[in-house]
Amino acid sequence: KKQDRLHVITGSVPNPLSLPPGCAFRPRCPVKAPLSDTDVPALKAVGPEHLVACWQYG
């Protein structure tokens, strides 16, 4: 099975002991859905063994 290289995401990873309100990825997100300011998206399956927690996958 071929592994593709991961896309580098700019910014800093938040401290897991002091996460920001809403989506923890929001400060690094290029889209920033309005809901991400206050709500954490649920995990959703988008493929075999692939989960995503993102408002863009509604």
Stockholm file with secondary structure:
# STOCKHOLM 1.0

chainA/1-58         KKQDRLHVITGSVPNPLSLPPGCAFRPRCPVKAPLSDTDVPALKAVGPEHLVACWQYG
#=GR chainA/1-58 SS CCCCCCCCCCSCCCCTTSCCSSCTTGGGCSSCCGGGGTCCCCCEEEETTEEECCGGGC
#=GC SS_cons        CCCCCCCCCCSCCCCTTSCCSSCTTGGGCSSCCGGGGTCCCCCEEEETTEEECCGGGC
//
